[in-house]
Amino acid sequence: MSKTALIFIDVETTGTRATRDRITEIAALKVVNGEVIDRWSSLINPECKVPAQISQLTGIRDDMLSDAPRFAHIAQSLREWLGDSQLVAHNARFDYSFLRNEFKRVGQDYRAQLICTLRMSRRFAPQERQHNLKALLSRYGITPVRHHRAGDDVDALWSLWQAWQAEHSAETWLTLLEEERRHRTLPAHLNSAQLEALPSTPGVYLLYGHNRLPLYVGKSINLRSRVLGHFQRDHQDDKEMRLAQQVQHIEWEETAGDLGAQLREAQLVKTLMPIMNRQLRRQGKLTTWHWPEGVYQPELLSGNALSQPHQGKLFGLFRNAREAKSALRSIAEEQQLCPQVLGLEKGKGRCFANQLGKCRGACNGQEPLAEHTQRSQTALQQLQVNVWPWPGSIAIEERPAGNAKPAWHVVRQWCYLGSAASLAQAKQLVDTPSIFDVDSYRILNRFLRYPEQYGLTVTPLG
């Protein structure tokens, strides 16, 4: 063994969010050449209340912490004690993230190399289903005094480490440690072999948790870089930490380029409903303002109107009728339009806004209705939704750089119908049932505004 110290460490906390929750207890053992040479242990005043469910789990109560030192008071001595040693912990990035954030709060940038015993256990015994510390201790006949107390857990972890060493030759053990260090930034529950095959090409990726629960769907022009990036920011981003703690499986699909990746991501999110894609999941019953030709006020239609041909103009995409009316009312107030003529208020004759000098009088003949309609539509121009400019479906050819294979994305009335490897196959998708999706609309509207800029070719399919 190297003479470099290993520090076995465990922390108890007020919760699971490293950027917000605080440490309540730290225990650590300093090991050199297989011998414990020093111990560090202390309760920590978190400067906040300990949630009841956490107290029930750990046994650590507020009254036990009132006289304990705050982290700021022990930060310097702990930092000196830790030195440049490698940290050994079960689910190491969890403990490490809390340490990094506590040191950050006192102005110190603490960094250390990690050895994760959870990840090591998965490598040692891939056939086993349970790799939490309690299950491992039971498997090796190690009985801790208490679970979820830092001092007892770190002692138990050291016992587990010794049991593992006894199972392997010195050479094999060193090889296993080196393998662990090579993957120290990866999630503990994720097989590192899955990540090694990730390509540096455009596409979508799917992260799954226990029992293949969809956690997150993402897209990138460089799949490898994007996926690995998730696991390098977990100490400073609570969402990334939750993802790293839960992810157990990854899948991906390569695409011809950025357009294909974005369309496929939006489609998969709506289909799989992953728990961490909240923004793209929010579809709801969209509404839009439709202003038919020859009338003086707009009408509210379902957002599905965009997938159907319409006479007149469409303005805005809103989550509900209340939001749509609020937007129109704000524009009416700003431009001195008549809420009564626009259909926002009921009544006849002079409206209340006109009595207050906030309407130019379309309601009582002071302003011609034709002029009011023109002013209204001009004011709404900022919200205008582009109508579908083709008579039927189109195929958008996306040809990547190099020798990668192109793709043809089939679209009808702003609805994405799917992608194909050839134009002939694309034509077979034109009768695919479609549902309007606002995210796909926004993606397509952006790319089709200047297709040449993105290297796209549009072919009408009729």
C-alpha positions in Angstrom: 0.0 0.0 0.0 1.1 3.6 -0.6 2.0 5.7 2.3 -0.5 8.3 1.1 -3.3 8.5 3.8 -6.8 7.3 3.1 -9.5 9.1 5.0 -12.7 7.1 5.7 -15.4 9.6 6.2 -19.1 9.8 6.8 -21.4 12.9 7.3 -24.9 13.2 8.6 -27.0 16.1 7.2 -30.3 17.9 7.6 -31.4 16.7 4.1 -30.3 15.6 0.7 -29.7 19.0 -1.1 -26.0 19.8 -0.7 -26.5 23.5 -1.8 -29.2 24.1 0.8 -29.0 21.5 3.6 -26.3 21.4 6.2 -24.0 19.0 7.9 -24.9 17.9 11.5 -22.1 15.4 12.2 -18.7 14.4 10.7 -16.6 11.4 11.6 -13.4 10.3 9.9 -10.6 7.8 10.2 -7.1 8.5 8.9 -5.5 5.2 7.6 -1.9 4.8 6.6 -0.5 1.4 5.5 -3.6 -0.4 6.7 -3.4 1.2 10.2 -5.7 3.8 11.7 -3.4 6.5 12.9 -6.0 9.2 13.9 -9.7 10.0 14.3 -11.7 13.1 13.8 -15.3 13.3 15.1 -17.7 16.1 15.9 -21.3 17.1 16.0 -21.9 20.3 13.9 -24.4 23.1 14.6 -26.1 23.4 11.2 -27.5 26.9 12.1 -31.0 25.6 11.2 -33.6 23.2 12.5 -33.2 19.5 11.9 -36.4 18.1 10.2 -38.3 15.7 12.3 -37.9 12.8 9.8 -34.1 13.3 9.8 -34.0 13.3 13.6 -36.0 10.1 13.6 -33.6 8.5 11.1 -30.3 9.6 12.7 -31.3 10.3 16.3 -29.6 13.7 16.1 -31.9 16.4 17.7 -31.7 20.1 17.8 -30.9 20.1 21.5 -27.8 18.0 20.8 -26.5 20.5 18.4 -27.1 23.8 20.2 -23.7 23.8 21.9 -21.9 22.1 19.0 -19.4 24.2 17.0 -20.5 25.7 13.7 -18.7 24.5 10.6 -17.0 27.9 10.2 -15.4 27.4 13.6 -13.8 24.0 12.7 -13.3 24.5 9.0 -9.6 25.5 9.2 -8.6 22.7 11.6 -10.6 20.1 9.6 -9.1 21.3 6.3 -5.6 20.9 7.8 -6.4 17.5 9.2 -7.8 16.3 5.8 -4.7 17.6 3.9 -4.5 16.1 0.4 -5.6 12.7 1.4 -8.1 10.6 -0.7 -11.6 10.3 0.7 -13.2 6.9 1.1 -17.0 7.0 1.6 -20.1 5.0 0.7 -21.9 6.9 -2.0 -18.8 9.2 -1.9 -20.1 12.1 -4.0 -22.9 12.7 -1.6 -20.6 13.3 1.4 -18.1 15.1 -0.8 -20.7 17.5 -2.1 -21.8 18.5 1.4 -18.1 19.0 2.4 -17.4 21.1 -0.7 -20.4 23.3 -0.1 -19.7 23.8 3.6 -16.1 24.8 2.8 -17.4 27.1 0.0 -19.6 28.9 2.5 -16.5 29.9 4.5 -14.5 30.9 1.4 -12.5 27.8 0.9 -12.3 25.7 -2.3 -11.9 22.2 -1.0 -11.2 19.4 -3.6 -10.2 15.8 -3.0 -9.9 12.5 -4.9 -12.6 10.1 -4.1 -13.0 6.3 -3.6 -16.6 5.2 -3.6 -17.3 2.0 -1.8 -20.8 1.8 -3.2 -19.4 1.8 -6.7 -16.7 -0.7 -5.7 -19.4 -3.0 -4.3 -21.3 -3.0 -7.6 -18.1 -3.9 -9.4 -17.1 -6.7 -6.9 -20.6 -8.3 -6.8 -22.7 -7.3 -9.9 -25.0 -10.2 -9.3 -26.2 -8.7 -6.0 -29.2 -6.4 -6.0 -28.5 -4.5 -2.8 -25.4 -2.4 -2.3 -26.3 0.0 0.4 -24.1 0.0 3.5 -26.6 -1.8 5.7 -26.9 -4.7 3.2 -23.1 -4.9 2.8 -22.5 -5.1 6.5 -25.1 -7.8 6.9 -23.5 -9.8 4.0 -20.1 -9.7 5.7 -21.3 -10.2 9.2 -20.3 -6.7 10.4 -22.6 -5.4 13.2 -22.4 -1.6 13.7 -23.5 -0.1 17.0 -26.0 2.3 15.3 -26.9 3.0 11.7 -27.0 6.6 10.5 -24.5 7.9 13.0 -21.3 9.1 11.4 -18.9 7.5 13.9 -20.5 4.1 13.8 -20.9 4.1 10.1 -17.3 5.1 9.4 -16.0 2.3 11.7 -18.3 -0.1 9.9 -17.0 1.1 6.6 -13.4 0.5 7.6 -14.3 -3.0 8.7 -15.9 -3.6 5.3 -12.7 -2.3 3.6 -10.6 -4.8 5.6 -12.9 -7.7 4.7 -12.6 -6.8 1.0 -8.8 -6.6 1.2 -8.8 -10.1 2.8 -10.6 -11.5 -0.2 -8.1 -10.3 -2.8 -4.3 -10.5 -3.4 -2.3 -7.3 -3.0 -1.9 -7.0 -6.8 -5.6 -7.5 -7.5 -6.6 -5.1 -4.8 -4.4 -2.4 -6.2 -5.8 -3.0 -9.7 -9.3 -2.7 -8.3 -8.5 0.6 -6.6 -7.0 2.0 -9.7 -10.1 1.1 -11.6 -12.2 2.8 -9.0 -10.1 6.0 -9.2 -10.4 6.0 -13.0 -14.2 6.2 -12.7 -14.4 8.4 -9.5 -16.5 11.1 -11.2 -19.3 8.8 -12.4 -22.5 7.9 -10.5 -22.2 5.1 -8.1 -25.2 3.1 -9.5 -24.3 3.4 -13.2 -22.2 0.8 -14.9 -19.2 2.7 -16.3 -19.0 0.4 -19.3 -22.3 2.0 -20.6 -20.6 5.4 -20.7 -17.5 4.2 -22.5 -19.6 3.6 -25.6 -21.1 7.1 -25.7 -20.4 8.7 -29.1 -19.3 12.3 -29.6 -22.1 12.9 -32.1 -25.6 14.6 -32.0 -28.5 12.8 -30.5 -30.7 12.3 -27.5 -30.0 10.4 -24.3 -32.3 8.8 -21.8 -31.4 8.4 -18.1 -33.3 5.7 -16.1 -33.5 5.0 -12.4 -34.6 2.0 -10.4 -36.8 -0.4 -12.4 -36.2 1.6 -15.5 -38.1 4.6 -14.2 -37.5 7.5 -16.8 -35.6 10.2 -15.0 -34.4 12.6 -17.7 -34.3 13.0 -21.5 -31.8 15.3 -22.9 -30.3 16.2 -26.3 -26.9 17.5 -27.4 -24.7 17.9 -30.5 -22.1 16.0 -28.5 -23.7 13.2 -26.5 -20.6 12.1 -24.7 -19.6 15.6 -23.5 -23.2 16.4 -22.4 -23.9 13.2 -20.4 -20.5 13.3 -18.6 -21.2 17.0 -17.8 -24.2 16.0 -15.8 -21.9 14.2 -13.3 -19.3 16.9 -12.9 -21.6 19.6 -11.5 -23.5 17.6 -8.9 -21.8 19.3 -6.0 -23.2 22.7 -7.1 -26.5 21.8 -8.7 -29.2 20.0 -6.7 -30.9 18.6 -9.8 -27.7 17.2 -11.1 -27.1 15.7 -7.6 -30.5 14.0 -7.6 -29.9 12.7 -11.1 -26.4 11.3 -10.2 -27.8 9.6 -7.1 -30.7 7.9 -8.9 -29.4 7.1 -12.4 -28.8 3.4 -13.0 -29.1 3.0 -16.8 -28.5 5.0 -19.9 -29.7 4.7 -23.5 -29.1 7.0 -26.4 -30.1 7.6 -30.0 -27.8 9.3 -32.5 -29.3 11.8 -34.9 -28.2 13.5 -38.1 -27.9 16.9 -36.3 -29.3 19.4 -33.9 -32.8 19.6 -35.4 -33.3 15.9 -35.2 -32.1 15.8 -31.7 -34.4 18.6 -30.5 -37.4 17.2 -32.2 -36.8 13.7 -30.8 -36.2 15.1 -27.3 -39.5 16.9 -27.3 -41.3 13.8 -28.6 -39.7 11.5 -26.1 -40.4 13.8 -23.1 -44.1 13.9 -24.0 -44.2 10.1 -24.4 -42.1 8.9 -21.4 -42.9 11.8 -19.0 -39.5 11.6 -17.2 -39.8 13.0 -13.7 -37.0 15.6 -14.1 -38.1 17.2 -17.5 -40.7 19.4 -15.9 -40.5 22.2 -18.4 -41.0 20.2 -21.6 -43.7 18.1 -20.0 -45.9 21.1 -19.5 -48.2 20.9 -22.5 -51.8 21.2 -21.2 -54.6 22.5 -23.4 -53.1 25.4 -25.3 -55.2 28.2 -26.6 -54.6 30.8 -29.3 -56.4 33.9 -30.5 -57.8 33.5 -34.0 -58.9 36.6 -35.9 -61.1 35.6 -38.9 -61.3 37.9 -41.8 -64.1 40.4 -41.9 -64.9 40.5 -38.1 -64.1 43.0 -35.4 -62.9 40.8 -32.6 -60.8 37.6 -32.2 -62.0 34.2 -31.0 -60.3 31.7 -28.7 -59.4 28.4 -30.2 -57.6 25.3 -29.0 -53.8 25.3 -29.8 -54.6 22.4 -32.1 -55.8 25.0 -34.5 -52.3 25.3 -35.7 -52.4 21.8 -37.1 -55.5 22.8 -39.3 -55.7 25.3 -42.1 -57.5 28.5 -41.1 -58.6 31.7 -42.7 -57.3 34.8 -40.8 -54.5 35.1 -38.4 -53.5 33.3 -35.2 -52.0 35.2 -32.3 -50.1 33.7 -29.3 -50.0 30.3 -27.6 -51.3 30.3 -24.1 -51.6 27.6 -21.4 -55.3 28.5 -20.8 -58.0 30.9 -21.6 -57.3 33.1 -18.6 -53.7 33.6 -19.7 -54.9 34.4 -23.2 -57.4 37.0 -22.1 -54.9 38.6 -19.7 -52.4 39.0 -22.6 -55.1 40.6 -24.8 -56.3 42.8 -22.0 -52.7 44.1 -21.3 -52.3 45.0 -25.0 -55.7 46.7 -25.0 -54.8 48.9 -22.1 -51.4 49.8 -23.6 -52.8 50.7 -27.0 -56.1 52.2 -25.8 -58.2 49.5 -27.5 -61.8 48.9 -26.6 -62.2 45.8 -24.3 -65.9 45.7 -25.1 -65.3 45.5 -28.9 -62.6 42.9 -28.4 -65.0 40.7 -26.5 -63.3 41.0 -23.2 -66.2 42.7 -21.6 -70.0 42.6 -22.1 -72.2 45.6 -22.6 -73.4 48.1 -25.2 -72.6 51.7 -25.9 -69.8 53.6 -24.2 -67.5 51.2 -22.2 -66.0 52.0 -18.8 -62.5 52.3 -20.2 -63.7 55.0 -22.6 -65.2 56.9 -19.6 -61.7 56.8 -18.0 -60.1 58.0 -21.2 -58.4 54.6 -21.8 -60.4 53.7 -25.0 -60.5 55.8 -28.2 -64.2 55.1 -28.6 -64.7 52.2 -30.9 -67.6 51.2 -28.7 -69.6 54.4 -29.3 -68.5 55.4 -32.8 -65.7 57.8 -31.9 -63.3 55.5 -33.6 -64.3 53.6 -36.8 -64.4 49.8 -36.2 -62.2 49.2 -39.3 -59.5 51.5 -37.8 -59.9 49.8 -34.4 -59.5 46.4 -36.0 -56.4 47.4 -37.9 -54.8 48.9 -34.7 -55.7 45.8 -32.8 -54.1 43.4 -35.3 -51.0 45.6 -35.6 -50.6 45.6 -31.8 -51.1 41.8 -31.7 -48.5 41.4 -34.5 -45.8 40.7 -31.8 -47.7 37.5 -30.9 -48.6 36.3 -34.4 -48.2 32.6 -35.0 -46.8 31.6 -38.3 -49.3 29.8 -40.5 -48.2 26.7 -42.3 -46.8 27.9 -45.6 -46.9 24.6 -47.6 -50.0 22.9 -49.0 -49.2 19.6 -47.3 -46.4 17.7 -45.6 -42.7 18.4 -46.1 -39.5 16.5 -45.6 -36.6 18.4 -44.1 -33.3 16.9 -45.1 -30.6 17.3 -42.4 -27.2 16.3 -43.7 -24.4 16.1 -41.1 -20.8 17.0 -41.7 -18.4 14.2 -42.7 -19.6 10.8 -43.8 -22.5 10.5 -41.3 -25.8 9.4 -42.7 -28.5 12.1 -43.4 -32.0 12.1 -42.1 -35.4 13.3 -43.5 -37.7 14.8 -40.9 -41.4 14.7 -41.9 -43.6 17.6 -40.8 -47.3 18.5 -41.5 -48.9 21.7 -40.2 -46.1 22.2 -37.6 -46.6 18.6 -36.3 -43.5 16.4 -36.3 -44.5 13.0 -37.8 -41.1 11.2 -37.5 -37.7 10.8 -39.2 -36.5 8.5 -41.9 -33.2 7.4 -43.4 -34.3 8.2 -47.0 -36.7 10.4 -48.9 -38.6 7.3 -50.0 -39.1 6.1 -46.4 -40.1 9.7 -45.4 -43.0 9.7 -47.9 -44.4 6.7 -46.0 -44.8 8.8 -42.9 -47.1 11.4 -44.3 -50.3 9.7 -43.1 -49.0 9.4 -39.5 -51.6 10.7 -37.0 -50.4 14.0 -35.5 -51.0 16.0 -32.3 -49.9 19.7 -32.1 -47.0 20.2 -29.7 -45.9 23.8 -28.9 -42.3 22.8 -28.3 -42.0 21.1 -31.7 -43.7 24.2 -33.2 -41.1 26.5 -31.7 -38.2 24.3 -32.7 -39.5 24.0 -36.3 -40.3 27.7 -36.6 -36.8 28.6 -35.6 -35.1 26.2 -38.0 -37.4 26.7 -40.9 -37.2 30.5 -40.8 -33.7 30.3 -42.4 -33.2 26.6 -43.4 -30.1 27.3 -45.5 -28.4 28.8 -42.4 -28.7 25.4 -40.7 -27.8 23.4 -43.8 -31.4 22.1 -44.3 -33.2 21.3 -47.5 -37.0 21.4 -47.6 -38.9 19.1 -50.0 -42.7 19.3 -50.3 -44.4 15.9 -50.2 -47.9 17.0 -51.1 
